[in-house]
């Protein structure tokens, strides 16, 4: 089943985000290689693809895991969590409807 992982950035965490990004992307690439990734990306703090120093407000990941518990464990081990980027992480089941 798919699960959505919503990470909400701590204010002022852009430098920590940039430092932890390579390790974060490496974990996402592993999901892609395993065919489990539906989508992933950050939420810019302003209406721009590159928000510059405004940074990001969080991230969204939708990927396949065997259970909610497995998705939560994966989310808890994210480098952004360890680096203090995320203030809060929410994991919920996700049912993909469109596109079919």
PDB file as gemmi writes it, atoms N, CA and C in Angstrom:
CRYST1    1.000    1.000    1.000  90.00  90.00  90.00 P 1                      
ATOM      1  N   UNK A   1       0.841  -1.172   0.000  1.00  0.00           N  
ATOM      2  CA  UNK A   1       0.000   0.000   0.000  1.00  0.00           C  
ATOM      3  C   UNK A   1       0.893   1.244   0.000  1.00  0.00           C  
ATOM      4  N   UNK A   2       0.344   2.324  -0.561  1.00  0.00           N  
ATOM      5  CA  UNK A   2       1.065   3.589  -0.528  1.00  0.00           C  
ATOM      6  C   UNK A   2       0.806   4.315   0.792  1.00  0.00           C  
ATOM      7  N   UNK A   3       1.810   5.084   1.206  1.00  0.00           N  
ATOM      8  CA  UNK A   3       1.703   5.925   2.400  1.00  0.00           C  
ATOM      9  C   UNK A   3       2.266   7.285   2.059  1.00  0.00           C  
ATOM     10  N   UNK A   4       1.618   8.333   2.565  1.00  0.00           N  
ATOM     11  CA  UNK A   4       2.159   9.674   2.388  1.00  0.00           C  
ATOM     12  C   UNK A   4       2.862  10.077   3.661  1.00  0.00           C  
ATOM     13  N   UNK A   5       4.042  10.626   3.460  1.00  0.00           N  
ATOM     14  CA  UNK A   5       4.871  11.098   4.566  1.00  0.00           C  
ATOM     15  C   UNK A   5       4.987  12.602   4.395  1.00  0.00           C  
ATOM     16  N   UNK A   6       4.466  13.338   5.348  1.00  0.00           N  
ATOM     17  CA  UNK A   6       4.472  14.788   5.301  1.00  0.00           C  
ATOM     18  C   UNK A   6       5.415  15.284   6.386  1.00  0.00           C  
ATOM     19  N   UNK A   7       6.525  15.861   5.955  1.00  0.00           N  
ATOM     20  CA  UNK A   7       7.477  16.436   6.897  1.00  0.00           C  
ATOM     21  C   UNK A   7       7.315  17.942   6.910  1.00  0.00           C  
ATOM     22  N   UNK A   8       7.141  18.514   8.085  1.00  0.00           N  
ATOM     23  CA  UNK A   8       6.990  19.962   8.221  1.00  0.00           C  
ATOM     24  C   UNK A   8       8.279  20.533   8.799  1.00  0.00           C  
ATOM     25  N   UNK A   9       8.881  21.457   8.052  1.00  0.00           N  
ATOM     26  CA  UNK A   9      10.177  22.013   8.451  1.00  0.00           C  
ATOM     27  C   UNK A   9      10.064  22.909   9.678  1.00  0.00           C  
ATOM     28  N   UNK A  10      11.083  22.820  10.496  1.00  0.00           N  
ATOM     29  CA  UNK A  10      11.264  23.724  11.625  1.00  0.00           C  
ATOM     30  C   UNK A  10      11.685  25.084  11.050  1.00  0.00           C  
ATOM     31  N   UNK A  11      11.152  26.184  11.560  1.00  0.00           N  
ATOM     32  CA  UNK A  11      11.588  27.500  11.073  1.00  0.00           C  
ATOM     33  C   UNK A  11      13.101  27.652  11.196  1.00  0.00           C  
ATOM     34  N   UNK A  12      13.707  28.248  10.178  1.00  0.00           N  
ATOM     35  CA  UNK A  12      15.143  28.493  10.213  1.00  0.00           C  
ATOM     36  C   UNK A  12      16.005  27.273   9.959  1.00  0.00           C  
ATOM     37  N   UNK A  13      15.440  26.230   9.351  1.00  0.00           N  
ATOM     38  CA  UNK A  13      16.182  24.976   9.187  1.00  0.00           C  
ATOM     39  C   UNK A  13      16.811  24.804   7.807  1.00  0.00           C  
ATOM     40  N   UNK A  14      16.840  25.867   6.992  1.00  0.00           N  
ATOM     41  CA  UNK A  14      17.334  25.717   5.619  1.00  0.00           C  
ATOM     42  C   UNK A  14      18.776  25.208   5.571  1.00  0.00           C  
ATOM     43  N   UNK A  15      19.660  25.734   6.393  1.00  0.00           N  
ATOM     44  CA  UNK A  15      21.053  25.276   6.364  1.00  0.00           C  
ATOM     45  C   UNK A  15      21.157  23.792   6.730  1.00  0.00           C  
ATOM     46  N   UNK A  16      20.412  23.364   7.724  1.00  0.00           N  
ATOM     47  CA  UNK A  16      20.410  21.951   8.113  1.00  0.00           C  
ATOM     48  C   UNK A  16      19.828  21.095   6.995  1.00  0.00           C  
ATOM     49  N   UNK A  17      18.792  21.593   6.325  1.00  0.00           N  
ATOM     50  CA  UNK A  17      18.176  20.877   5.201  1.00  0.00           C  
ATOM     51  C   UNK A  17      19.205  20.681   4.087  1.00  0.00           C  
ATOM     52  N   UNK A  18      19.888  21.745   3.723  1.00  0.00           N  
ATOM     53  CA  UNK A  18      20.871  21.652   2.638  1.00  0.00           C  
ATOM     54  C   UNK A  18      22.009  20.697   2.990  1.00  0.00           C  
ATOM     55  N   UNK A  19      22.443  20.694   4.235  1.00  0.00           N  
ATOM     56  CA  UNK A  19      23.525  19.803   4.656  1.00  0.00           C  
ATOM     57  C   UNK A  19      23.091  18.335   4.639  1.00  0.00           C  
ATOM     58  N   UNK A  20      21.848  18.058   5.014  1.00  0.00           N  
ATOM     59  CA  UNK A  20      21.356  16.681   5.087  1.00  0.00           C  
ATOM     60  C   UNK A  20      20.772  16.182   3.769  1.00  0.00           C  
ATOM     61  N   UNK A  21      20.618  17.070   2.803  1.00  0.00           N  
ATOM     62  CA  UNK A  21      19.947  16.714   1.549  1.00  0.00           C  
ATOM     63  C   UNK A  21      20.578  15.527   0.819  1.00  0.00           C  
ATOM     64  N   UNK A  22      21.896  15.434   0.655  1.00  0.00           N  
ATOM     65  CA  UNK A  22      22.450  14.278  -0.071  1.00  0.00           C  
ATOM     66  C   UNK A  22      22.038  12.935   0.544  1.00  0.00           C  
ATOM     67  N   UNK A  23      22.075  12.819   1.850  1.00  0.00           N  
ATOM     68  CA  UNK A  23      21.680  11.562   2.502  1.00  0.00           C  
ATOM     69  C   UNK A  23      20.176  11.319   2.356  1.00  0.00           C  
ATOM     70  N   UNK A  24      19.387  12.381   2.427  1.00  0.00           N  
ATOM     71  CA  UNK A  24      17.932  12.279   2.249  1.00  0.00           C  
ATOM     72  C   UNK A  24      17.616  11.787   0.832  1.00  0.00           C  
ATOM     73  N   UNK A  25      18.251  12.381  -0.164  1.00  0.00           N  
ATOM     74  CA  UNK A  25      18.017  11.994  -1.567  1.00  0.00           C  
ATOM     75  C   UNK A  25      18.476  10.559  -1.820  1.00  0.00           C  
ATOM     76  N   UNK A  26      19.557  10.146  -1.206  1.00  0.00           N  
ATOM     77  CA  UNK A  26      20.039   8.772  -1.362  1.00  0.00           C  
ATOM     78  C   UNK A  26      18.981   7.762  -0.908  1.00  0.00           C  
ATOM     79  N   UNK A  27      18.318   8.040   0.195  1.00  0.00           N  
ATOM     80  CA  UNK A  27      17.260   7.137   0.674  1.00  0.00           C  
ATOM     81  C   UNK A  27      16.080   7.119  -0.291  1.00  0.00           C  
ATOM     82  N   UNK A  28      15.738   8.296  -0.833  1.00  0.00           N  
ATOM     83  CA  UNK A  28      14.639   8.360  -1.800  1.00  0.00           C  
ATOM     84  C   UNK A  28      14.997   7.590  -3.069  1.00  0.00           C  
ATOM     85  N   UNK A  29      16.245   7.718  -3.519  1.00  0.00           N  
ATOM     86  CA  UNK A  29      16.687   6.989  -4.712  1.00  0.00           C  
ATOM     87  C   UNK A  29      16.593   5.476  -4.507  1.00  0.00           C  
ATOM     88  N   UNK A  30      16.814   5.020  -3.292  1.00  0.00           N  
ATOM     89  CA  UNK A  30      16.673   3.585  -3.003  1.00  0.00           C  
ATOM     90  C   UNK A  30      15.229   3.141  -3.218  1.00  0.00           C  
ATOM     91  N   UNK A  31      14.271   3.963  -2.792  1.00  0.00           N  
ATOM     92  CA  UNK A  31      12.857   3.631  -3.022  1.00  0.00           C  
ATOM     93  C   UNK A  31      12.546   3.613  -4.516  1.00  0.00           C  
ATOM     94  N   UNK A  32      13.111   4.572  -5.259  1.00  0.00           N  
ATOM     95  CA  UNK A  32      12.917   4.609  -6.710  1.00  0.00           C  
ATOM     96  C   UNK A  32      13.466   3.321  -7.337  1.00  0.00           C  
ATOM     97  N   UNK A  33      14.674   2.943  -6.957  1.00  0.00           N  
ATOM     98  CA  UNK A  33      15.318   1.751  -7.515  1.00  0.00           C  
ATOM     99  C   UNK A  33      14.518   0.483  -7.214  1.00  0.00           C  
ATOM    100  N   UNK A  34      13.827   0.482  -6.078  1.00  0.00           N  
ATOM    101  CA  UNK A  34      13.010  -0.668  -5.695  1.00  0.00           C  
ATOM    102  C   UNK A  34      11.617  -0.618  -6.307  1.00  0.00           C  
ATOM    103  N   UNK A  35      11.305   0.440  -7.064  1.00  0.00           N  
ATOM    104  CA  UNK A  35       9.992   0.570  -7.689  1.00  0.00           C  
ATOM    105  C   UNK A  35       8.883   0.918  -6.705  1.00  0.00           C  
ATOM    106  N   UNK A  36       9.236   1.540  -5.574  1.00  0.00           N  
ATOM    107  CA  UNK A  36       8.255   1.826  -4.522  1.00  0.00           C  
ATOM    108  C   UNK A  36       7.863   3.295  -4.427  1.00  0.00           C  
ATOM    109  N   UNK A  37       8.516   4.168  -5.193  1.00  0.00           N  
ATOM    110  CA  UNK A  37       8.277   5.603  -5.103  1.00  0.00           C  
ATOM    111  C   UNK A  37       7.174   6.032  -6.064  1.00  0.00           C  
ATOM    112  N   UNK A  38       6.178   6.746  -5.550  1.00  0.00           N  
ATOM    113  CA  UNK A  38       5.157   7.339  -6.403  1.00  0.00           C  
ATOM    114  C   UNK A  38       5.539   8.781  -6.724  1.00  0.00           C  
ATOM    115  N   UNK A  39       5.897   9.556  -5.703  1.00  0.00           N  
ATOM    116  CA  UNK A  39       6.351  10.926  -5.904  1.00  0.00           C  
ATOM    117  C   UNK A  39       7.016  11.430  -4.639  1.00  0.00           C  
ATOM    118  N   UNK A  40       7.834  12.456  -4.809  1.00  0.00           N  
ATOM    119  CA  UNK A  40       8.488  13.077  -3.658  1.00  0.00           C  
ATOM    120  C   UNK A  40       8.957  14.462  -4.056  1.00  0.00           C  
ATOM    121  N   UNK A  41       8.922  15.369  -3.110  1.00  0.00           N  
ATOM    122  CA  UNK A  41       9.447  16.697  -3.367  1.00  0.00           C  
ATOM    123  C   UNK A  41       9.206  17.637  -2.208  1.00  0.00           C  
ATOM    124  N   UNK A  42       9.906  18.781  -2.232  1.00  0.00           N  
ATOM    125  CA  UNK A  42       9.772  19.777  -1.175  1.00  0.00           C  
ATOM    126  C   UNK A  42       8.650  20.769  -1.466  1.00  0.00           C  
ATOM    127  N   UNK A  43       8.257  21.497  -0.440  1.00  0.00           N  
ATOM    128  CA  UNK A  43       7.237  22.546  -0.540  1.00  0.00           C  
ATOM    129  C   UNK A  43       7.940  23.894  -0.357  1.00  0.00           C  
ATOM    130  N   UNK A  44       8.157  24.640  -1.444  1.00  0.00           N  
ATOM    131  CA  UNK A  44       8.811  25.940  -1.310  1.00  0.00           C  
ATOM    132  C   UNK A  44       8.011  26.878  -0.405  1.00  0.00           C  
ATOM    133  N   UNK A  45       8.720  27.701   0.349  1.00  0.00           N  
ATOM    134  CA  UNK A  45       8.071  28.635   1.276  1.00  0.00           C  
ATOM    135  C   UNK A  45       7.407  29.801   0.547  1.00  0.00           C  
ATOM    136  N   UNK A  46       7.813  30.016  -0.711  1.00  0.00           N  
ATOM    137  CA  UNK A  46       7.194  31.054  -1.536  1.00  0.00           C  
ATOM    138  C   UNK A  46       6.801  30.438  -2.869  1.00  0.00           C  
ATOM    139  N   UNK A  47       6.035  31.164  -3.645  1.00  0.00           N  
ATOM    140  CA  UNK A  47       5.541  30.665  -4.922  1.00  0.00           C  
ATOM    141  C   UNK A  47       6.638  30.750  -5.980  1.00  0.00           C  
ATOM    142  N   UNK A  48       7.617  29.853  -5.860  1.00  0.00           N  
ATOM    143  CA  UNK A  48       8.742  29.810  -6.783  1.00  0.00           C  
ATOM    144  C   UNK A  48       9.366  28.430  -6.750  1.00  0.00           C  
ATOM    145  N   UNK A  49       9.816  27.950  -7.907  1.00  0.00           N  
ATOM    146  CA  UNK A  49      10.486  26.646  -7.934  1.00  0.00           C  
ATOM    147  C   UNK A  49      11.758  26.656  -7.110  1.00  0.00           C  
ATOM    148  N   UNK A  50      12.496  27.766  -7.160  1.00  0.00           N  
ATOM    149  CA  UNK A  50      13.693  27.930  -6.342  1.00  0.00           C  
ATOM    150  C   UNK A  50      13.424  29.068  -5.367  1.00  0.00           C  
ATOM    151  N   UNK A  51      13.086  28.744  -4.115  1.00  0.00           N  
ATOM    152  CA  UNK A  51      12.725  29.790  -3.166  1.00  0.00           C  
ATOM    153  C   UNK A  51      13.908  30.549  -2.579  1.00  0.00           C  
ATOM    154  N   UNK A  52      15.130  30.154  -2.947  1.00  0.00           N  
ATOM    155  CA  UNK A  52      16.305  30.844  -2.428  1.00  0.00           C  
ATOM    156  C   UNK A  52      16.334  30.823  -0.906  1.00  0.00           C  
ATOM    157  N   UNK A  53      16.688  31.949  -0.284  1.00  0.00           N  
ATOM    158  CA  UNK A  53      16.817  31.974   1.177  1.00  0.00           C  
ATOM    159  C   UNK A  53      15.493  31.824   1.923  1.00  0.00           C  
ATOM    160  N   UNK A  54      14.354  31.933   1.213  1.00  0.00           N  
ATOM    161  CA  UNK A  54      13.061  31.709   1.868  1.00  0.00           C  
ATOM    162  C   UNK A  54      12.928  30.254   2.294  1.00  0.00           C  
ATOM    163  N   UNK A  55      13.616  29.371   1.583  1.00  0.00           N  
ATOM    164  CA  UNK A  55      13.635  27.963   1.974  1.00  0.00           C  
ATOM    165  C   UNK A  55      12.348  27.213   1.687  1.00  0.00           C  
ATOM    166  N   UNK A  56      12.084  26.249   2.543  1.00  0.00           N  
ATOM    167  CA  UNK A  56      10.981  25.324   2.343  1.00  0.00           C  
ATOM    168  C   UNK A  56      10.163  25.199   3.622  1.00  0.00           C  
ATOM    169  N   UNK A  57       8.915  24.809   3.456  1.00  0.00           N  
ATOM    170  CA  UNK A  57       8.056  24.589   4.625  1.00  0.00           C  
ATOM    171  C   UNK A  57       7.937  23.111   4.965  1.00  0.00           C  
ATOM    172  N   UNK A  58       8.421  22.259   4.085  1.00  0.00           N  
ATOM    173  CA  UNK A  58       8.332  20.832   4.346  1.00  0.00           C  
ATOM    174  C   UNK A  58       8.518  20.022   3.084  1.00  0.00           C  
ATOM    175  N   UNK A  59       8.129  18.756   3.171  1.00  0.00           N  
ATOM    176  CA  UNK A  59       8.275  17.825   2.055  1.00  0.00           C  
ATOM    177  C   UNK A  59       7.107  16.855   2.042  1.00  0.00           C  
ATOM    178  N   UNK A  60       6.860  16.300   0.862  1.00  0.00           N  
ATOM    179  CA  UNK A  60       5.860  15.254   0.700  1.00  0.00           C  
ATOM    180  C   UNK A  60       6.520  14.073  -0.003  1.00  0.00           C  
ATOM    181  N   UNK A  61       6.333  12.903   0.551  1.00  0.00           N  
ATOM    182  CA  UNK A  61       6.794  11.655  -0.054  1.00  0.00           C  
ATOM    183  C   UNK A  61       5.596  10.724  -0.092  1.00  0.00           C  
ATOM    184  N   UNK A  62       5.349  10.118  -1.242  1.00  0.00           N  
ATOM    185  CA  UNK A  62       4.334   9.068  -1.339  1.00  0.00           C  
ATOM    186  C   UNK A  62       5.039   7.848  -1.906  1.00  0.00           C  
ATOM    187  N   UNK A  63       5.081   6.799  -1.094  1.00  0.00           N  
ATOM    188  CA  UNK A  63       5.809   5.591  -1.475  1.00  0.00           C  
ATOM    189  C   UNK A  63       5.113   4.362  -0.907  1.00  0.00           C  
ATOM    190  N   UNK A  64       5.491   3.231  -1.450  1.00  0.00           N  
ATOM    191  CA  UNK A  64       4.890   1.958  -1.048  1.00  0.00           C  
ATOM    192  C   UNK A  64       5.698   1.331   0.092  1.00  0.00           C  
ATOM    193  N   UNK A  65       4.968   0.891   1.110  1.00  0.00           N  
ATOM    194  CA  UNK A  65       5.553   0.191   2.253  1.00  0.00           C  
ATOM    195  C   UNK A  65       4.628  -0.970   2.607  1.00  0.00           C  
ATOM    196  N   UNK A  66       5.147  -2.001   3.290  1.00  0.00           N  
ATOM    197  CA  UNK A  66       4.304  -3.148   3.634  1.00  0.00           C  
ATOM    198  C   UNK A  66       3.252  -2.840   4.699  1.00  0.00           C  
ATOM    199  N   UNK A  67       3.460  -1.765   5.481  1.00  0.00           N  
ATOM    200  CA  UNK A  67       2.513  -1.440   6.547  1.00  0.00           C  
ATOM    201  C   UNK A  67       2.715   0.010   6.991  1.00  0.00           C  
ATOM    202  N   UNK A  68       1.746   0.515   7.732  1.00  0.00           N  
ATOM    203  CA  UNK A  68       1.863   1.855   8.306  1.00  0.00           C  
ATOM    204  C   UNK A  68       3.059   1.913   9.250  1.00  0.00           C  
ATOM    205  N   UNK A  69       3.257   0.862  10.015  1.00  0.00           N  
ATOM    206  CA  UNK A  69       4.373   0.825  10.951  1.00  0.00           C  
ATOM    207  C   UNK A  69       5.716   0.881  10.213  1.00  0.00           C  
ATOM    208  N   UNK A  70       5.818   0.163   9.095  1.00  0.00           N  
ATOM    209  CA  UNK A  70       7.050   0.188   8.311  1.00  0.00           C  
ATOM    210  C   UNK A  70       7.292   1.574   7.719  1.00  0.00           C  
ATOM    211  N   UNK A  71       6.239   2.211   7.253  1.00  0.00           N  
ATOM    212  CA  UNK A  71       6.366   3.570   6.716  1.00  0.00           C  
ATOM    213  C   UNK A  71       6.794   4.540   7.813  1.00  0.00           C  
ATOM    214  N   UNK A  72       6.238   4.381   9.006  1.00  0.00           N  
ATOM    215  CA  UNK A  72       6.594   5.259  10.117  1.00  0.00           C  
ATOM    216  C   UNK A  72       8.052   5.060  10.529  1.00  0.00           C  
ATOM    217  N   UNK A  73       8.504   3.814  10.568  1.00  0.00           N  
ATOM    218  CA  UNK A  73       9.907   3.538  10.904  1.00  0.00           C  
ATOM    219  C   UNK A  73      10.846   4.163   9.872  1.00  0.00           C  
ATOM    220  N   UNK A  74      10.472   4.033   8.582  1.00  0.00           N  
ATOM    221  CA  UNK A  74      11.286   4.615   7.523  1.00  0.00           C  
ATOM    222  C   UNK A  74      11.341   6.134   7.678  1.00  0.00           C  
ATOM    223  N   UNK A  75      10.198   6.750   7.934  1.00  0.00           N  
ATOM    224  CA  UNK A  75      10.130   8.207   8.095  1.00  0.00           C  
ATOM    225  C   UNK A  75      10.942   8.660   9.310  1.00  0.00           C  
ATOM    226  N   UNK A  76      10.857   7.915  10.397  1.00  0.00           N  
ATOM    227  CA  UNK A  76      11.586   8.281  11.620  1.00  0.00           C  
ATOM    228  C   UNK A  76      13.096   8.239  11.425  1.00  0.00           C  
ATOM    229  N   UNK A  77      13.566   7.444  10.464  1.00  0.00           N  
ATOM    230  CA  UNK A  77      14.999   7.291  10.212  1.00  0.00           C  
ATOM    231  C   UNK A  77      15.522   8.263   9.148  1.00  0.00           C  
ATOM    232  N   UNK A  78      14.684   9.183   8.691  1.00  0.00           N  
ATOM    233  CA  UNK A  78      15.096  10.117   7.644  1.00  0.00           C  
ATOM    234  C   UNK A  78      16.199  11.046   8.145  1.00  0.00           C  
ATOM    235  N   UNK A  79      17.207  11.320   7.322  1.00  0.00           N  
ATOM    236  CA  UNK A  79      18.260  12.258   7.715  1.00  0.00           C  
ATOM    237  C   UNK A  79      17.741  13.646   8.092  1.00  0.00           C  
ATOM    238  N   UNK A  80      16.637  14.074   7.517  1.00  0.00           N  
ATOM    239  CA  UNK A  80      16.064  15.372   7.894  1.00  0.00           C  
ATOM    240  C   UNK A  80      15.554  15.349   9.335  1.00  0.00           C  
ATOM    241  N   UNK A  81      15.091  14.210   9.794  1.00  0.00           N  
ATOM    242  CA  UNK A  81      14.666  14.077  11.194  1.00  0.00           C  
ATOM    243  C   UNK A  81      15.900  14.178  12.090  1.00  0.00           C  
ATOM    244  N   UNK A  82      16.929  13.404  11.754  1.00  0.00           N  
ATOM    245  CA  UNK A  82      18.155  13.394  12.560  1.00  0.00           C  
ATOM    246  C   UNK A  82      18.811  14.774  12.610  1.00  0.00           C  
ATOM    247  N   UNK A  83      18.716  15.532  11.521  1.00  0.00           N  
ATOM    248  CA  UNK A  83      19.354  16.852  11.451  1.00  0.00           C  
ATOM    249  C   UNK A  83      18.502  17.957  12.063  1.00  0.00           C  
ATOM    250  N   UNK A  84      17.295  17.620  12.508  1.00  0.00           N  
ATOM    251  CA  UNK A  84      16.424  18.622  13.110  1.00  0.00           C  
ATOM    252  C   UNK A  84      15.718  19.514  12.105  1.00  0.00           C  
ATOM    253  N   UNK A  85      15.676  19.098  10.838  1.00  0.00           N  
ATOM    254  CA  UNK A  85      14.974  19.875   9.818  1.00  0.00           C  
ATOM    255  C   UNK A  85      13.470  19.817  10.060  1.00  0.00           C  
ATOM    256  N   UNK A  86      12.964  18.620  10.258  1.00  0.00           N  
ATOM    257  CA  UNK A  86      11.517  18.447  10.437  1.00  0.00           C  
ATOM    258  C   UNK A  86      11.110  18.709  11.875  1.00  0.00           C  
ATOM    259  N   UNK A  87      10.104  19.528  12.017  1.00  0.00           N  
ATOM    260  CA  UNK A  87       9.499  19.791  13.322  1.00  0.00           C  
ATOM    261  C   UNK A  87       8.456  18.717  13.643  1.00  0.00           C  
ATOM    262  N   UNK A  88       7.799  18.245  12.577  1.00  0.00           N  
ATOM    263  CA  UNK A  88       6.745  17.238  12.746  1.00  0.00           C  
ATOM    264  C   UNK A  88       6.711  16.382  11.480  1.00  0.00           C  
ATOM    265  N   UNK A  89       6.451  15.090  11.664  1.00  0.00           N  
ATOM    266  CA  UNK A  89       6.303  14.166  10.543  1.00  0.00           C  
ATOM    267  C   UNK A  89       5.003  13.401  10.737  1.00  0.00           C  
ATOM    268  N   UNK A  90       4.178  13.426   9.693  1.00  0.00           N  
ATOM    269  CA  UNK A  90       2.905  12.713   9.711  1.00  0.00           C  
ATOM    270  C   UNK A  90       2.941  11.645   8.631  1.00  0.00           C  
ATOM    271  N   UNK A  91       2.511  10.427   8.979  1.00  0.00           N  
ATOM    272  CA  UNK A  91       2.464   9.329   8.039  1.00  0.00           C  
ATOM    273  C   UNK A  91       1.019   8.824   7.984  1.00  0.00           C  
ATOM    274  N   UNK A  92       0.472   8.754   6.757  1.00  0.00           N  
ATOM    275  CA  UNK A  92      -0.918   8.307   6.575  1.00  0.00           C  
ATOM    276  C   UNK A  92      -1.010   7.371   5.395  1.00  0.00           C  
ATOM    277  N   UNK A  93      -1.939   6.411   5.449  1.00  0.00           N  
ATOM    278  CA  UNK A  93      -2.203   5.587   4.254  1.00  0.00           C  
ATOM    279  C   UNK A  93      -2.683   6.495   3.118  1.00  0.00           C  
ATOM    280  N   UNK A  94      -2.369   6.088   1.874  1.00  0.00           N  
ATOM    281  CA  UNK A  94      -2.730   6.865   0.701  1.00  0.00           C  
ATOM    282  C   UNK A  94      -3.258   5.926  -0.372  1.00  0.00           C  
ATOM    283  N   UNK A  95      -4.413   6.248  -0.920  1.00  0.00           N  
ATOM    284  CA  UNK A  95      -5.002   5.450  -1.983  1.00  0.00           C  
ATOM    285  C   UNK A  95      -4.910   6.237  -3.281  1.00  0.00           C  
ATOM    286  N   UNK A  96      -4.091   5.770  -4.195  1.00  0.00           N  
ATOM    287  CA  UNK A  96      -3.944   6.427  -5.500  1.00  0.00           C  
ATOM    288  C   UNK A  96      -5.160   6.099  -6.360  1.00  0.00           C  
ATOM    289  N   UNK A  97      -5.809   7.139  -6.888  1.00  0.00           N  
ATOM    290  CA  UNK A  97      -6.986   6.964  -7.743  1.00  0.00           C  
ATOM    291  C   UNK A  97      -6.665   7.415  -9.177  1.00  0.00           C  
ATOM    292  N   UNK A  98      -6.075   8.599  -9.319  1.00  0.00           N  
ATOM    293  CA  UNK A  98      -5.769   9.145 -10.638  1.00  0.00           C  
ATOM    294  C   UNK A  98      -4.336   9.642 -10.692  1.00  0.00           C  
ATOM    295  N   UNK A  99      -3.691   9.594 -11.814  1.00  0.00           N  
ATOM    296  CA  UNK A  99      -4.168   8.896 -12.995  1.00  0.00           C  
ATOM    297  C   UNK A  99      -4.148   7.383 -12.782  1.00  0.00           C  
ATOM    298  N   UNK A 100      -5.025   6.725 -13.504  1.00  0.00           N  
ATOM    299  CA  UNK A 100      -5.175   5.271 -13.349  1.00  0.00           C  
ATOM    300  C   UNK A 100      -4.006   4.534 -13.923  1.00  0.00           C  
TER     301      UNK A 100                                                      
END                                                                             
